[in-house]
Amino acid sequence: MFRSLYNLFFSKLNTIKGSLAKADNGDVIRLYPKKYKESFQIDKDVTIVGDESGQTVIEGMFVIPKNIRATFQNLTIAPTAHLYIEGEAVFENCTIKKNTNVLITVNGGYIKAVHSNFQKAKEVAVALLNNSNGVFTHCNFHHNGKMHLFVKNSKAFLESCECSNALKGLWITDQSFAQTKKSHFTRHEDTQIFAENSTYFDFQSFIERSDGFGIVAKNESEVNLHSTVLFSHVSTQLVIDKSRLNGKQCLIQCGNESGVVLQEGEGLLSQCEISSHQKSNVQASKKSLLHLEHCEIHSGYDNGLVINKESIVNCSKTMIKDHLSTQVVITDKSQCSMKESSIINGRHVGIGVERKSECMLLECQVIQNNNSAFNVDRGVLRVYRCDISENNGNGILAINHSEVEVEACRFFGNHMPHLASKTKVKIHISNSDFHHGKSIFLLHRCEIHAVHSRFHDSMNIQIEITEHSTANFEHCKIYNGKSYGIKVLKNSHLSLYHSQIHHHELAQIVVNDSSVILNNSEIYKGKRNALFIQNHSEVFIQESFISKHLQAQIWIDHESSLELLSVQLTDGKHSDLHAQNQSKVYVENSIIRNDQYRYNVQALNNSKIEIVNTIVENKYGDVYYSENNSSINNSDY
């Protein structure tokens, strides 16, 4: 007992071996402030303490076998070969440095380091192998060759540590586990943190300014980040390859390439900010699955979010804004769904959907982009209860066999048509509002079916259907346009059921080399014609109401034909029916009444009009006018 107390308080022998030989379990060995050049094996639990001035140096190597615990305090250790730990080692206020391949190898053992430095290893500062455990608090790892920590089939815990100047910072492999907290990783030549078939957790660390990647996870790894900062890496800041990611309240900024890349991976990012990357801020590729919740993705020099190669991304309450290229790209059979999200203020297209991909938005805003809100090319787009407004291009531009579904949406102030399509596009619209901008433009064999929707207050043609396209409108209102209401051109077809068209500056419906069916609809209060029909067109109107136009209510020209069944034509400022140039009109069970113009019905230049069971009258008395081989036949007379 007396000798133990002596060793604890007074012993300062000249050699460490000598001190170990005389020490008992639990003794404290105090060393002189000098250099000890010797190697030794520790065979009992001891504490070795250097001088507080930092002048105590051990140059050599030592082994801590199993079931032995050694504590080192206030020492500078310069190992001539790697320090080998199978038991337990604790380093407090120590510096371990030497130009050896590995400073410390822990094989099935335990290491704890507090306020210690690990530096200048040729390859690895600390290697944890075969179910080892390492705990590092307030430690500094710097200027080690290949990496600071190599963790293989082991566990490592770092808190408030500084890691800098190596090829890699932390390499975790072979079903290992590593956790970092409030640590700083910087100035590594390659990947700062590399996880392979392992698990990595971080809380509030700052990982910045590497010449390579920030964090890379491969081969069934799992990465969990909370309040982590990834900043200014030359390569992608966070790579998840065949692995899983869970990130919350993270900040990922200012990388030379992408911010986050998933390849065959799965990820959840919540309340994260990802911004200012030279390439895409976020990319999900190769059948990846990514969820974004309450995130902000902004200010990228390329795309905001890229989804490709059969990947799936779900966004909830996420904002994507201020990108120089298309803000969201969905391609190669991928899928994206967004809820209560915003795509705003992009310098190019808001969302691009292409190559058999699908996109669905619910209660989202896609506004103020410098090009179209949506570009769809051989893709599927579904938008529900969305605001698609004030974009410098189209609201939706769909081409090449795409499908578009719009329900309960608001289109406002887009500089080009709110919804434009080309080449075999199918569109379904319901309960939506299109105003202050050209509403619909269909080109080349497109199809649209619109129900319970409004199209109004356009400075241009509100709806244009051309080149073998087909449009069906049910229970719709088309009104207050500064130009034409609807144009149907080049062998296209329009059907209007239970709809209203009114208050257009030019003709409300123009039909050119096309066909139109109106059923149970109203066309009224136009400043020119209700219908202007020309060039071999065919129009059928049944049980509809047409009134109060300043020019001929229906004008039929150039070998066109018109059939009216149970139609009311009333209160026109000019004639009600005007047919010319070999056109044909058939009227049955209708009313044609006009108190402001002398001739209700006119036929000119080889045209024919046949009237059956129809009232034709005005206050002047003369209701018919024909000339130049034309005829008007009323079977009631």
ABEGO torsion letter per residue (X at the ends): XAAAAAAAAABBBABAAAAAAABBBGBBBBBBBBBBBBBBBBABBBBBBBBAAGABBBBEBBBBBBGBBBBBBGBBBBBABBBBBABBBBBBGBBBBEBBABABBBBGBBBBBBGBBBBGBAABABBBBGGBBBBBBGBBBBGBBABABBBBGBBBBBBGBBBBGBABABBBBGGBBBBBBGBBBBGBABBABBBBGBBBBBBGBBBBGBABBABBBBGGBBBBBBGBBBBGBABBABBBBGBBBBBBGBBBBGBABBABBBBGBBBBBBGBBBBGBABBABBBBGGBBBBBBGBBBBGBABBABBBBGGBBBBBBGBBBBGBABBABBBBGGBBBBBBGBBBBGBABBABBBBGGBBBBBBGBBBBGBABBABBBBGBBBBBBGBBBBGBABBABBBBGGBBBBBBGBBBBGBABBABBBBGGBBBBBBGBBBBGEBABBBBGGBBBBBBGBBBBGBABBABBBBGGBBBBBBGBBBBGBABBABBBBGGBBBBBBGBBBBGBABBABBBBGBBBBBBGBBBBGBABBABBBBGGBBBBBBGBBBBGBABBABBBBGGBBBBBBGBBBBGBABBABBBBGGBBBBBBGBBBBBAABABABBBBGGBBBBBBGBBBBBAAGBABBBBGGBBBBBAAX
